[in-house]
Amino acid sequence: MNDRTALDLLLEHGPLSRAKIGKLTGLSKPTASQLLARLEAAGLVITTGTTVGNPGPSAQLYAINGRAAYAAALDVTPLRIRAAVADLTGTVVSEYELPTPGRRTVSVVRQVAEALDGAVKDAGLTRSDIYRAVIGTPGAFDPSTGRLRYASHLPGWHSPALLDELAAELPMPVEYENDVNLVAVAEQRLGAGRGHGDFLLLWNEEGLGGAVVINGRLHRGFTGGAGEVGFLPVPGTPLMRRVAKTNGGGFQELAGAQALPKLAREAGVKRIGQGRYTEVASALVARAAEARSGPYRSFLDAYATALATGLASMVALFDPELIVLSGEAIAAGGEPLRARVHAELTELAASRPRLVLGAVRERPVLRGALESALATTRDEVFDTSR
């Protein structure tokens, strides 16, 4: 227990002296010295310079040995696979992106291996150096069947043999997680969700999705589909049926990124723009956030109402302490959009959760996957009793 406490302190604070570790843990100097010697012999701690600027003689500093283990993460979308490798301290040592359009003749297993190998090679490592990997995808793998659900738009990922084929190809343990759940992990560990045991996250980018954290843990549901709020029937859209086939639902049609150009036209916006719908939607929302009146302001109000409409049902069911708003098509609206959504939600929901913007803006799915892989890796590597 003392070993793990010291390792966690080194992760949190960075390099520390023996005296500082003793002070933070309450251990005597001899016990702290024995602890550090034991961790150094196990290859988990290294010496890294000495204290400077303090009165008295300088003291040796100790730090986590980042090279003791490496973890990998992959973020999968229909357009690309992005991979990253981090050392045991959480420092990202490489990233690699593999575009996937036009590669449907290449197996998913080959694509995953190519993306992972690209990141591993850039880090100067080999596959065997990776202790664990986490792969984030839209939808979720049903634990009872092993098949991907809720993501019919992800080509090649629906074979019942896929997970076995990936396990045969990759030498390290691999976990699979919903992409929006991983955004929630990133916010929980690094961003707006820190210190909050119960929160919801709403994500709007390539698709509209949610994540549910209860008592500090992700709630995935029986088939892994908890948080697939794009399928939620809501007022303002026709009742959609066979949603698994169409890969969409009422909330997606009302407030998803692909619905925002239509919402803008209805508000009187004439310059919609062209490009991928997420980019178009984000640009519209960014311009609307700067407007003080006129069609763009009306569009932002309509978008806020649409988001709050779906959120009201989520709030009624989970009564969260906090709601985190994330994804390009939300983040582009900044505080003006957040404030409008909050005002609308106050009118539509009985409870009053705090509403905040996500703080992890750069590669949140990948960052959450790395954090998830690192958490398990550290638990196993730091178990010095084995």
TORVEXGU-96435 format. One record per atom (N, C-alpha, C): residue in three letters; x, y, z. Coordinates in steps of 0.05 Angstrom, whole numbers, plus 32768, in hexadecimal, padded with zeros to 4 digits. Layout:
% residues N
ALAXYZ...
//
This chain:
% residues 386
MET80117FE88000MET800080008000MET801180198000ASN80278019800FASN803980308010ASN804680347FF4ASP804E801D7FE8ASP805A801F7FCDASP8047802D7FBAARG802E80247FB9ARG801B802F7FA6ARG8015804C7FACTHR801380537FC6THR800F806F7FCDTHR802580807FC3ALA803E80777FC6ALA805580877FBDALA805480897F9ELEU804E80747F91LEU804D80757F73LEU803780887F6AASP802080877F77ASP800B809A7F6FASP801380B77F75LEU802180BC7F8ALEU802A80D77F90LEU803E80E17F7BLEU805080CF7F72LEU806380D67F5DLEU805480DC7F42LEU803F80CD7F3DLEU802F80D27F25LEU802180EE7F27GLU801780F47F3FGLU8008810D7F43GLU801B81257F43HIS803181237F51HIS8042813B7F56HIS805A813C7F44GLY806281267F38GLY807B81267F29GLY809281207F3CPRO80AB81257F35PRO80C2811E7F45PRO80C081297F62LEU80C781177F75LEU80C6811F7F91LEU80DF81157F9FSER80E781227FB4SER80FD81197FC4SER80F481047FD8ARG810780F67FE4ARG810180E27FF8ARG80F280EF8010ALA80FC81068018ALA80EF8114802FALA80D3811C8028LYS80CE81268010LYS80B3812E8008LYS80A081168007ILE80AA81007FFDILE809980E87FFCILE809380DF8018GLY80A780E0802AGLY80A280D98045GLY808D80EB8052LYS808F8105804DLYS807B81178058LYS805F8112804ELEU805D810D8033LEU8042810A8027LEU803580EF802FTHR804680DB8034THR803C80C1803CTHR803A80BC805AGLY804980CD8069GLY804A80C98086GLY805E80B4808ELEU806F80AB807CLEU808280978082LEU809C80A3808DSER80AA8094809DSER80C4809E80A8SER80D9809E8091LYS80EF80AD8095LYS810380AE8081LYS810F8092807APRO81158081808EPRO811F80678087PRO810B80568077THR80F28058807FTHR80DD80488070THR80DA80538054ALA80DB806E8051ALA80D880798036ALA80F080718025SER810880708031SER812080688022SER811E804B8019GLN8114803A802BGLN8111801D8023GLN80FC801B800DLEU80E7802A800FLEU80D2802A7FFBLEU80DD80317FDFLEU80EC80477FDELEU80F780517FC5LEU810B803D7FBAALA811B80317FCBALA812F801E7FC2ALA812080067FB5ARG810B7FFE7FC2ARG80FB7FE77FB8ARG80EF7FED7F9DLEU80E380057F9ALEU80D7800D7F80LEU80EC80117F6AGLU8103801B7F72GLU8119801F7F5FGLU812380047F55ALA81257FF17F67ALA812E7FD67F5FALA811A7FC87F4DALA81007FCF7F51ALA80EB7FC37F40ALA80E97FD17F25GLY80F87FE67F21GLY80F87FF47F07GLY80E180087F04LEU80D3800E7F1ALEU80BC80207F19LEU80C3803D7F1EVAL80D980417F2CVAL80E2805C7F33VAL80FE80607F2BILE810480797F21ILE812080807F1AILE8128809A7F28THR8142809E7F2BTHR814B80B77F36THR814D80CB7F1FTHR814680E47F25THR814580F87F0FTHR814E81137F1AGLY816781177F1EGLY817181317F27GLY816E81367F44THR8172814F7F4CTHR817181567F69THR816181707F6CTHR815981757F84THR814A818E7F8ATHR815C81A67F86VAL815081BC7F7EVAL815F81D57F7BVAL814F81EB7F87GLY815D82007F90GLY815082187F9AGLY814782167FB6ASN814B81FF7FC4ASN814381FD7FE0ASN815B82017FF2PRO8157820C800APRO816E820E801DPRO817881F38025GLY819181F1802BGLY819C81D88033GLY81A681C7801CPRO81B181AF8022PRO81BC819E800CPRO81A581957FF9SER81AD81917FE0SER819981877FCDSER8192816A7FD2ALA817A81637FCAALA817081487FD0ALA816A81397FB5GLN816F811F7FB5GLN8169810F7F9EGLN814B810E7F98LEU814481117F7FLEU812881107F77LEU812280F57F6ATYR810980EB7F6ETYR810180D17F63TYR80E880D67F52ALA80E680C67F3DALA80CF80C97F2AALA80C680AD7F20ILE80AE80AC7F16ILE80A580947F09ILE80B6808E7EF1ASN80BD80757EEDASN80CB806C7ED5ASN80B780687EBEGLY80B4807C7EADGLY80A0807B7E98GLY80A480637E86ARG80BD80597E83ARG80C280437E71ARG80BC80287E7DALA80B280277E95ALA80AB800E7EA2ALA809480007E93ALA8083800F7E86ALA806D80037E76ALA806180197E64TYR805680107E4ETYR804980217E3BTYR802C80187E36ALA801A802B7E31ALA7FFF80247E2AALA7FF880317E10ALA7FE580267E01ALA7FDD80307DE7ALA7FBF80357DE6ALA7FB780477DD5ALA7F9A804D7DD1ALA7F9580517DB4LEU7F7D804A7DABLEU7F74804E7D90LEU7F58805A7D90ASP7F54806E7D80ASP7F3B807C7D7CASP7F3180777D60VAL7F1B80687D5DVAL7F12805F7D43VAL7EF9806E7D3ATHR7EF980797D22THR7EE280857D15THR7EE0807A7CF9PRO7ECA807F7CEBPRO7EC880767CCFPRO7EDD80837CBDLEU7EE980997CC5LEU7EFC80A77CB4LEU7F1980A17CBAARG7F2080987CD3ARG7F3C80937CD9ARG7F3E80847CF3ILE7F5680797CF8ILE7F5D806D7D12ILE7F75807D7D1CARG7F7280897D33ARG7F8880987D40ARG7F9380887D57ALA7FAD80857D58ALA7FBA80757D6DALA7FCE80857D7CALA7FD2807E7D96ALA7FE6808C7DA6ALA7FF280797DBAVAL800A807F7DC3VAL8018806F7DD7VAL802080837DEDALA801D807A7E06ALA8025808A7E1DALA803780797E30ASP804A80857E3DASP805980767E51ASP804A80757E6BLEU805680697E7FLEU804980647E98LEU8041807D7EA7THR804F80937EA2THR804880AD7EAETHR803080BA7EA1GLY802880B07E8AGLY801280BD7E7BGLY801C80CF7E65THR803680D27E62THR804180E37E4DTHR803D80D57E32VAL803080E37E20VAL802B80D87E05VAL804580DA7DF5VAL804F80C37DECVAL806980C27DDFVAL806680C07DC1SER804E80BA7DB7SER804A80B97D9ASER802D80B97D93GLU802680C37D7BGLU800B80C17D70GLU800E80BB7D52TYR7FFA80AD7D48TYR7FFA80A67D2CTYR7FDD80A57D22GLU7FD880AF7D0AGLU7FBD80AF7CFFGLU7FBC80A07CE4LEU7FAA808E7CE2LEU7FA6807E7CCALEU7F8B80857CBDPRO7F8B80937CA6PRO7F7180987C98PRO7F66807D7C8ETHR7F4C80797C91THR7F4080607C89THR7F2C80617C72PRO7F2280787C69PRO7F1180787C51PRO7F20806C7C39GLY7F11805C7C29GLY7F1D80507C12GLY7F2D80377C19ARG7F2D802E7C33ARG7F3C80167C3BARG7F297FFF7C43ARG7F117FFF7C38ARG7EFE7FEA7C41ARG7F067FCE7C39THR7F197FCC7C26THR7F237FB17C1FTHR7F387FA87C32VAL7F417FBA7C43VAL7F557FB27C58VAL7F467FAB7C71SER7F4C7F947C7DSER7F3E7F8B7C95SER7F427F9F7CACVAL7F2E7F9F7CBDVAL7F2F7FB07CD5VAL7F477FA87CE6VAL7F4C7F8E7CE8VAL7F637F857CF8VAL7F7D7F917CEDARG7F807F917CD3ARG7F987F9C7CC6ARG7F997FBA7CCBGLN7F837FC87CCAGLN7F837FE57CCEGLN7F8B7FEB7CEBVAL7F807FDD7CFEVAL7F877FE17D1AVAL7FA47FDC7D1FALA7FAE7FC67D14ALA7FCB7FBF7D17ALA7FDD7FD47D0BGLU7FD57FDE7CF3GLU7FE57FF27CE6GLU7FE6800D7CF6ALA7FCF80157D00ALA7FCE802E7D10ALA7FDE802A7D2ALEU7FDB80147D37LEU7FEB800F7D50LEU8008800E7D4AASP801080007D35ASP802C7FFD7D2EASP803880197D27GLY8028802A7D1AGLY803280457D14GLY803980547D2DALA802880537D41ALA802D80617D5AALA804480547D69VAL8045803A7D6AVAL805A802C7D78VAL807580317D6BLYS807680317D51LYS809080367D43LYS809980537D48ASP808780667D47ASP808E80827D4CASP809980867D68ALA809180757D7BALA809B80777D96ALA80B580687D9AGLY80BF805B7D85GLY80D7804B7D87GLY80D480317D96LEU80BB80267D96LEU80B5800E7DA5LEU80AC7FF87D91THR80A57FE17D9DTHR80997FCB7D8ETHR807E7FC47D9BARG806E7FB57D8DARG80547FAD7D98ARG80577FA07DB4SER806C7F907DB7SER80707F827DD0SER80767F947DE8ASP807D7FAD7DE2ASP80817FC17DF8ASP80687FCC7E03ILE80517FC87DF5ILE80387FD37DFEILE802A7FC07E12TYR80267FCB7E29TYR801B7FBA7E3FTYR7FFD7FB57E3BARG7FEE7FC97E32ARG7FD17FC77E2FARG7FC87FDC7E1BALA7FB27FD77E0DALA7FA77FEA7DFAALA7F897FEC7DFEVAL7F7E80047DFAVAL7F6180097DFBVAL7F5980157DE0ILE7F4480097DD4ILE7F3A80137DBAILE7F1E801F7DBEGLY7F1B80387DB6GLY7F0280467DB7GLY7EF480467D9CTHR7EDB803F7D9CTHR7ECB803F7D83THR7EAF804B7D89PRO7EA280547D74PRO7E85805A7D77PRO7E7780407D7FGLY7E6080437D8CGLY7E50802C7D94GLY7E5E801D7DABALA7E5880037DADALA7E637FF37DC3ALA7E627FD67DBCPHE7E757FC77DC5PHE7E757FAA7DC1PHE7E647F9D7DD6ASP7E4F7F8F7DCDASP7E3C7F827DDFASP7E4B7F6C7DEDPRO7E4C7F6C7E08PRO7E5C7F587E17PRO7E517F3C7E14SER7E377F397E0CSER7E2C7F1E7E09SER7E317F127DEETHR7E377F227DDATHR7E3C7F187DBFTHR7E577F1F7DB4GLY7E647F337DBFGLY7E7E7F3C7DB4GLY7E7B7F4C7D9AARG7E637F537D93ARG7E5F7F627D7AARG7E5A7F807D7FLEU7E647F907D6DLEU7E607FAD7D70LEU7E437FB47D6AARG7E387FC47D7CARG7E1C7FCE7D79ARG7E1C7FED7D78TYR7E067FF87D6FTYR7E0180157D6FTYR7E1580247D5DALA7E2280177D4AALA7E3580257D39ALA7E3680197D1DSER7E1F80187D10SER7E1D800C7CF5SER7E2D801B7CE1HIS7E3580347CE7HIS7E4480457CD4HIS7E62803F7CD5LEU7E6B802C7CE5LEU7E8780267CE7LEU7E8D800C7CD7PRO7E96800E7CBEPRO7E997FF77CADPRO7EAE7FE47CB6GLY7EA87FCA7CB4GLY7EBB7FB57CBAGLY7EBD7FAD7CD7TRP7EAF7FBA7CE9TRP7EB27FB57D05TRP7E9C7FA37D11HIS7E8C7F967D01HIS7E757F887D0BHIS7E777F697D09SER7E8E7F607D02SER7E927F437D01SER7E917F377D1DPRO7E837F207D20PRO7E837F137D3BPRO7E9E7F087D43ALA7EB07F057D2FALA7ECB7EFA7D35ALA7EE07F107D39LEU7ED87F2A7D38LEU7EEB7F3F7D37LEU7EFC7F407D50LEU7EF07F3E7D68LEU7EFF7F417D80LEU7F137F2A7D83ASP7F0C7F127D7BASP7F1F7EFC7D7CASP7F367F007D68GLU7F307F0B7D51GLU7F447F107D3DGLU7F587F267D46LEU7F4D7F3B7D53LEU7F5F7F4F7D5ELEU7F707F447D75ALA7F647F337D86ALA7F737F277D9CALA7F8A7F167D91ALA7F867F087D7BALA7F9A7EF87D6FALA7FB17F097D62GLU7FAA7F207D59GLU7FBD7F327D4BGLU7FCE7F427D5ELEU7FC27F4B7D74LEU7FCF7F5E7D86LEU7FDA7F4F7D9FPRO7FF37F537DA6PRO7FFF7F437DBCPRO7FF87F4C7DD8MET7FEC7F647DDAMET7FE67F6F7DF5MET7FC87F6C7DFBPRO7FC07F6D7E15PRO7FA37F6E7E1BPRO7F967F877E0EVAL7F7F7F837E03VAL7F717F997DF6VAL7F557F9C7E02GLU7F4D7FB47E09GLU7F327FBA7E12GLU7F257FCC7DFDTYR7F0A7FCA7DFCTYR7EFA7FDA7DE9TYR7EE67FEA7DF9GLU7EE480047DF1GLU7ED280167E00GLU7EC580297DECASN7EAC80317DF2ASN7E9E80457DE3ASN7EAD805F7DE3ASP7EAE806D7DCCASP7EBE80857DCAASP7EB5809B7DDDVAL7E9B809F7DE0VAL7E9180B47DF2VAL7E9680AD7E0FASN7E9580937E16ASN7E9D808B7E31ASN7EBA80937E36LEU7ECB80907E22LEU7EE780987E26LEU7EEB80B67E29VAL7EDA80C57E1CVAL7EDA80E27E21VAL7ED480E87E3EALA7EC080D97E49ALA7EB980DD7E65ALA7ED080D57E77VAL7EDE80C07E70VAL7EF680B87E80VAL7F0B80CE7E80ALA7F0F80DA7E69ALA7F2280F07E67ALA7F1A81077E79GLU7F00810E7E78GLU7EF681247E88GLU7EF7811D7EA6GLN7EF281047EACGLN7EF280FC7EC8GLN7F0E80FD7ED4ARG7F2280F67EC5ARG7F3D80F47ECFARG7F4D810E7ECCLEU7F46811D7EB7LEU7F5781347EB0LEU7F48814E7EADGLY7F2D814D7EACGLY7F1E81657EA4GLY7F08816D7EB7ALA7EF181737EABALA7EDA817F7EBAALA7ECD816B7ECDGLY7ED181517EC9GLY7EC4813E7EDBGLY7ED581367EF3ARG7EEC81417EF7ARG7EFD813A7F0EARG7EEF81417F28GLY7EEE812E7F3AGLY7EE281327F54GLY7EC4812E7F54HIS7EB881267F3EHIS7E9B81237F3CHIS7E9581057F39GLY7E8580FA7F4BGLY7E7E80DE7F4AGLY7E6880D87F36ASP7E5680EB7F32ASP7E3F80E77F20ASP7E3E80FE7F0CPHE7E4180F67EF3PHE7E3E810B7EDEPHE7E3680FE7EC4LEU7E2A810E7EB3LEU7E2381067E97LEU7E3581167E85LEU7E3C810A7E6ELEU7E4A81187E5ALEU7E3A81167E40LEU7E36812D7E33LEU7E29812E7E19LEU7E3D81367E04TRP7E3F81267DEFTRP7E5381297DDATRP7E45812D7DBFASN7E4E81417DB0ASN7E4281467D96ASN7E59814B7D82GLU7E5E81377D71GLU7E72813A7D5DGLU7E6A81297D45GLU7E7781137D3FGLU7E6E81027D29GLU7E5280F67D2FGLY7E4C80F37D48GLY7E3280EA7D51GLY7E2B80F67D6BLEU7E1280F57D73LEU7E0A81007D8DLEU7E0980E87DA1GLY7E1880EA7DB6GLY7E1980D57DCAGLY7E1D80DF7DE6GLY7E1A80CD7DF9GLY7E1D80D47E15GLY7E2D80BF7E24ALA7E3680C77E3CALA7E4380B47E4EALA7E3780B97E6AVAL7E3580A47E79VAL7E2A80A57E94VAL7E3E809B7EA8VAL7E4580AC7EBCVAL7E5780A47ED1VAL7E4780A57EEBILE7E46808E7EF9ILE7E37808B7F12ILE7E4A80817F27ASN7E4C808F7F3EASN7E5E80877F54ASN7E7B80837F49GLY7E8280957F37GLY7E9E80957F2DGLY7EA480807F18ARG7E9080707F0FARG7E94805B7EFCARG7E82805F7EE4LEU7E8D80587ECCLEU7E7C80587EB4LEU7E6580457EB6HIS7E4E804D7EAFHIS7E37803B7EADHIS7E3380347E8FARG7E37801B7E88ARG7E3780137E6CARG7E1C80067E64GLY7E0D7FFC7E76GLY7DF47FEF7E6FGLY7DF87FD27E68PHE7DE17FC47E64PHE7DE27FA77E60PHE7DF07F9F7E46THR7DEB7FAE7E30THR7DF87FA87E17THR7E0E7FBC7E10GLY7E167FCD7E22GLY7E2A7FE17E1DGLY7E1F7FFB7E11GLY7E047FFD7E0FGLY7DF780137E01GLY7DEF802A7E13ALA7DF6802A7E2DALA7DEF80417E3DALA7DFD805A7E32GLY7DEE80707E2FGLY7DF980887E24GLY7DF5808C7E06GLU7DE980787DF9GLU7DE4807B7DDCGLU7DCB808D7DD9VAL7DCD80A67DE1VAL7DB680B87DE3VAL7DAD80C37DC8GLY7DBD80BE7DB3GLY7DB480C77D99GLY7D9B80B97D90PHE7D9680A17D9CPHE7D7D80927D96PHE7D65809B7DA5LEU7D6980AE7DB8LEU7D5480B67DCALEU7D3D80C47DBBPRO7D2480BA7DBEPRO7D0D80C97DB2PRO7D0980E37DC1VAL7D0680F97DB2VAL7D0281137DBEVAL7CED81227DAFPRO7CE081357DBDPRO7CCD81477DAFPRO7CDC81577D99GLY7CCE815D7D84GLY7CD9816D7D6FGLY7CE3815E7D57THR7CE281437D59THR7CEA81327D42THR7CD5811C7D40PRO7CD181117D27PRO7CBF80FA7D24PRO7CCA80E27D34LEU7CB880D17D3DLEU7CC080B97D4BLEU7CCD80A67D38MET7CE780A07D3DMET7CF6808F7D2BMET7CF580727D34ARG7CF280607D21ARG7CF280447D27ARG7D0980367D19ARG7D0F801D7D21ARG7D25800E7D16ARG7D3F801E7D18VAL7D43802A7D2FVAL7D5A803D7D32VAL7D75802F7D30ALA7D7680157D36ALA7D9080077D34ALA7D9880057D16LYS7D8480037D05LYS7D8A80027CE8LYS7D92801D7CDDTHR7D8580327CE6THR7D8A804D7CDBTHR7DA1805A7CEAASN7DAA804E7D01ASN7DC080597D10ASN7DBB80767D19GLY7DA2807B7D20GLY7D9B80967D29GLY7D8080957D38GLY7D7A80AB7D45GLY7D6180AD7D54GLY7D5980CA7D57GLY7D4580CF7D67GLY7D3980EA7D69GLY7D4D80FF7D72PHE7D5C80FA7D88PHE7D6E810E7D92PHE7D8481147D7EGLN7D8E81007D70GLN7DA281047D5BGLN7D9781157D45GLU7D7E81107D3DGLU7D7281207D28GLU7D6C813D7D31LEU7D6881407D4ALEU7D61815B7D54LEU7D79816C7D59ALA7D8F81607D64ALA7DA581717D6EALA7DC181677D65GLY7DC281517D56GLY7DDC81477D4DGLY7DE9815A7D39ALA7E0381577D35ALA7E1281697D24ALA7E06816B7D08GLN7DFD81547CFEGLN7DF381547CE2GLN7DD881627CE0ALA7DCA81677CF7ALA7DB081757CF6ALA7DB481947CF8LEU7DCC819D7CFFLEU7DCF81BA7D04LEU7DCD81CC7CECPRO7DD681C47CD4PRO7DD181D57CBCPRO7DB381DA7CB7LYS7DA381C57CBBLYS7D8681C97CB8LYS7D7B81DC7CCDLEU7D8481D87CE6LEU7D7B81EA7CFBLEU7D8382077CF6ALA7D9B820A7CEAALA7DA482257CE4ALA7D9382327CCEARG7D8D82227CB9ARG7D7C822D7CA4ARG7D6182357CAEGLU7D5582257CC0GLU7D3B822B7CCBGLU7D3C82457CDBALA7D53824B7CE6ALA7D5782647CF6ALA7D5D827C7CE4GLY7D6082777CCAGLY7D66828D7CB7GLY7D8282917CB0VAL7D94827F7CB8VAL7DB082817CB0VAL7DB382797C93LYS7DC1828A7C84LYS7DC382857C67LYS7DDE82797C5FARG7DF382807C6EARG7E0E82757C67ARG7E13825C7C78ILE7E0F82457C6CILE7E11822C7C7AILE7E2D82207C78GLY7E3A82237C61GLY7E5582187C5DGLY7E5481FC7C52GLN7E6B81F17C4BGLN7E6E81D67C41GLN7E8581C87C4EGLY7E8481AD7C4CGLY7E99819C7C58GLY7E8C81867C68ARG7E9C81787C78ARG7E9181637C8AARG7E7E81707C9DTYR7E6881617CA3TYR7E53816D7CB2TYR7E5B81767CCETHR7E6F81687CDATHR7E7881717CF4THR7E86818C7CF2GLU7E96818F7CDDGLU7EA481A87CD9GLU7E9181BF7CD3VAL7E7C81B97CC2VAL7E6881CD7CBCVAL7E5981D57CD5ALA7E5181C17CE5ALA7E4181C67CFDALA7E5281D77D11SER7E6B81CF7D15SER7E7C81DE7D28SER7E8081FB7D1FALA7E8381FF7D05ALA7E87821B7CFBALA7E6D822B7CFFLEU7E56821F7CFBLEU7E3D822D7CFFLEU7E3A82347D1DVAL7E4082217D2EVAL7E3C82267D4BVAL7E50823C7D54ALA7E69823B7D4AALA7E7D824F7D52ALA7E74826B7D4AARG7E69826E7D31ARG7E6082887D28ARG7E4782917D39ALA7E36827E7D3FALA7E1E82857D4FALA7E26828E7D6BALA7E3B82827D76ALA7E43828A7D91ALA7E4D82A67D93GLU7E5682B17D7CGLU7E6082CC7D7BGLU7E4A82E17D75ALA7E3382D77D6CALA7E1E82E97D64ALA7E0E82F37D7CARG7E06830C7D7BARG7DF683187D90ARG7DD983197D89SER7DD283177D6FSER7DB783187D66SER7DB5830C7D4AGLY7D9D830B7D3FGLY7D9A83027D24GLY7D9782E47D22PRO7D9982D97D09PRO7D9482BD7D04PRO7DA782AA7D13TYR7DC082B27D15TYR7DD382A17D23TYR7DCC829E7D41ARG7DC382B47D4CARG7DBA82B37D69ARG7DA282A27D6CSER7D8F82A47D59SER7D7782927D59SER7D7F82757D56PHE7D9382707D45PHE7D9D82547D41PHE7DA882497D5BLEU7DB9825A7D69LEU7DC582507D81LEU7DB0824A7D97ASP7D9C825B7D98ASP7D8682567DABASP7D78823C7DA4ALA7D7382377D8AALA7D65821E7D82ALA7D7682067D88TYR7D9082087D83TYR7DA281F27D89TYR7DA381EC7DA7ALA7DA482017DB7ALA7DA581FD7DD4ALA7D8B81EF7DDETHR7D7581F77DD3THR7D5B81EA7DDATHR7D5C81CD7DD2ALA7D6781C77DBAALA7D6881AB7DB1ALA7D79819A7DC4LEU7D9081A47DCBLEU7DA281967DDELEU7D9481927DF9ALA7D8881A77E03ALA7D7B81A57E1DALA7D6381927E1DTHR7D56818F7E06THR7D3F817D7E04THR7D4781607E0AGLY7D5D81577DFEGLY7D67813C7E04GLY7D73813A7E1FLEU7D81814F7E28LEU7D8E814E7E42LEU7D79814C7E58ALA7D6281587E54ALA7D4D81577E69ALA7D45813A7E70SER7D4381297E5BSER7D3C810D7E60SER7D5380FF7E6FMET7D6C81057E68MET7D8280F97E76MET7D8381027E93VAL7D7E811B7E98VAL7D7E81257EB3VAL7D6881187EC4ALA7D5181157EB8ALA7D3A81097EC7ALA7D4180EC7ECFLEU7D5080DE7EBELEU7D5780C27EC4LEU7D6E80BF7ED8PHE7D8380D07ED5PHE7D9B80CC7EE5PHE7DA080E07EFBASP7D9380F77EFAASP7D96810C7F0EASP7DB381117F14PRO7DC381197F00PRO7DE0811B7F04PRO7DE881347F13GLU7DFF81337F1FGLU7E0B814A7F2DGLU7E15815E7F18LEU7E1F81547F01LEU7E2D81647EEELEU7E26815A7ED2ILE7E25816C7EBEILE7E2381657EA2ILE7E3B81737E94VAL7E4A81637E85VAL7E61816D7E76VAL7E59816D7E58LEU7E5C81847E4BLEU7E5581877E2FLEU7E6F81867E1FSER7E7081747E0BSER7E8A81707DFDSER7E84816A7DDFGLY7E9A81687DD0GLY7E9881647DB3GLY7E99817E7DA3GLU7EA4817D7D8BGLU7EA881957D7BGLU7E8F81A57D77ALA7E7981987D72ALA7E6081A77D6CALA7E5381B37D84ILE7E5E81AE7D9CILE7E5681BC7DB4ILE7E6C81CF7DBDALA7E8581C67DBDALA7E9B81D77DC7ALA7E9D81F07DB6ALA7E9681EF7D9DALA7E9782077D8CALA7E85821E7D96GLY7E7082167DA5GLY7E5E822A7DAFGLY7E6782377DC9GLY7E7A822B7DD7GLY7E8682377DEFGLY7E71823E7E04GLU7E7882537E13GLU7E67825C7E29GLU7E4C82657E20PRO7E4982747E09PRO7E2E827C7E00PRO7E1B82657DFDLEU7E25824F7DF1LEU7E1482377DEDLEU7E0E822A7E08ARG7E2382267E18ARG7E1F821A7E33ARG7E0B82287E43ALA7E0C82437E44ALA7DF982537E54ALA7DDD824F7E4AARG7DD9824E7E2FARG7DBE824B7E24ARG7DB3822F7E2AVAL7DC4821A7E28VAL7DBB81FF7E2EVAL7DB381FE7E4CHIS7DC3820A7E5DHIS7DBD820A7E7AHIS7DA282177E7FALA7D9E822E7E72ALA7D85823C7E77ALA7D6D822C7E6DGLU7D70821E7E57GLU7D5A820E7E4DGLU7D5681F57E5ELEU7D6B81E97E67LEU7D6981D17E78LEU7D5C81D87E93THR7D6281EF7E9DTHR7D5581F87EB6THR7D3681F97EB3GLU7D2D81FF7E9BGLU7D1082007E96GLU7D0481E47E91LEU7D1581D17E87LEU7D0A81B77E7FLEU7D0F81A07E93ALA7D2281A37EA5ALA7D29818E7EB8ALA7D2381977ED4ALA7D1B81837EE5ALA7D13818A7F00ALA7D2C818E7F12SER7D41817E7F0DSER7D5A81827F1DSER7D6C81967F0FARG7D81819F7F1DARG7D9181B57F12ARG7DAF81AD7F12PRO7DB7819B7F00PRO7DD381947EFFPRO7DE481AB7EF5ARG7DFD81AB7EFDARG7E0F81BF7EF3ARG7E1881B77ED6LEU7E1981CB7EC5LEU7E1F81C67EA9LEU7E3981D37EA2VAL7E4D81C47E98VAL7E6781CF7E92VAL7E7081C57E76LEU7E8381D47E6ALEU7E8F81CB7E52LEU7EA681B87E58GLY7EAA81A47E46GLY7EC081927E49GLY7EDB81A07E49ALA7EEE81967E59ALA7F0881A37E5CALA7F1D81957E4BVAL7F18817C7E44VAL7F2C816D7E33VAL7F2481717E16ARG7F3081847E09ARG7F28818B7DEEARG7F39817D7DD8GLU7F5281767DDFGLU7F63816A7DCBGLU7F63814C7DCCARG7F59813F7DB7ARG7F5881227DB4ARG7F4C81157DCDPRO7F33811C7DD5PRO7F2981127DEFPRO7F2480F47DEEVAL7F1C80E87DD8VAL7F1780CB7DD7VAL7F3280BD7DDBLEU7F4680C67DCDLEU7F6180B97DCFLEU7F6C80BD7DEBARG7F6880D57DF6ARG7F7380DA7E11ARG7F6480C87E26GLY7F4A80C57E23GLY7F3B80B37E35GLY7F4480967E32ALA7F49808D7E19ALA7F5280727E15ALA7F6D806E7E22LEU7F7F80817E20LEU7F99807F7E2DLEU7F97807E7E4BGLU7F86808F7E56GLU7F8280907E73GLU7F7780757E7DSER7F6480697E6DSER7F59804F7E75SER7F6E80397E74ALA7F7E80397E5EALA7F9380257E5CALA7FA880297E72LEU7FAF80417E77LEU7FC480477E8CLEU7FBA803F7EA8ALA7FA180437EAEALA7F97803D7EC8ALA7F9A801F7ECETHR7F93800E7EBBTHR7F967FF17EC0THR7FB37FE97EBFTHR7FC27FF57EADTHR7FDF7FEF7EACTHR7FED7FF57EC6ARG7FE7800D7ED1ARG7FF380157EEBARG7FEB80027F01ASP7FD27FFA7F02ASP7FC97FE87F17ASP7FD97FCE7F17GLU7FDF7FC47EFFGLU7FED7FAB7EFCGLU800B7FAF7F00VAL80177FC37EF3VAL80337FC77EF5VAL803B7FD07F11PHE802B7FE07F1EPHE80317FEA7F39PHE802C7FD67F4FASP80217FBE7F48ASP801D7FAA7F5DASP80377F9D7F63THR80467FA97F75THR80617FA07F7CTHR80617F877F8ESER80497F7F7F96SER80487F677FA7SER804A7F4D7F97ARG80477F4F7F7CARG80477F377F6CARG80647F2E7F66
//
